[in-house]
């Protein structure tokens, strides 16, 4: 078999690069091709593997500008909606918790907006670390995630509201000020504290009144967080005795 006859990674077609660049098939859009590129199952497997395997696969995917393609594939693994549908049909999810955690961490590296909805859902995942890493992935996506995460501040589960407040604070987009101000009055102190902290990071003067009110919160941790948030806004305050 000559270089020109070498098979592409899928093993179905001659590869443009032959033995020298077997990953190039000649059908990639950036090379003028028109065929829809599909995720390589082997790369998906590496993304769900060990830390070293995942990092190597991420670098390979980013180098070739295929982050969106693989993000769409990982969304299917992370989506809690998919899990609910499987449970309804009394079927077991084909991926382990460890693999779903790995998928969420890979999505952080890709930073693709196509993953926002699934990651916002994952804030309430039953697997604790999937939800925690969903925070990092949404922060990495940044402003395109804000609207979806603002909606999560209304979620029935306090853990989702708390994580949503964390995300919005670290993204730092002042579109979230109104929703976070409302969250300062949440029934759960942990949510109130994270909302106060997030408002401090936003440094939006419009939040000053809500933060002043939070100084009198019955939970001491919330009141202390309000002191720090007001300091970040440039308005000095001390916690009430």
ABEGO torsion letter per residue (X at the ends): XBAAABBBAAGABBBAAEAABAABAGABAAAGBABBBBBBAAAAAAAABBAAAAAAAAAAAAAAGAAAAAAAAAAAAABAAAAAAAAAAGBBBABBAAAAAAAAAAAAAAGBAAAAAAAAAAAABABAAAAAAAAAAAAAAEAAAAAAAAAAAABABAAAAAAAAAAAAAAGBAAAAAAAAAAAABABAAAAAAAAAAAAAAGBAAAAAAAAAAAABABAAAAAAAAAAAAAAGBBBBBBX
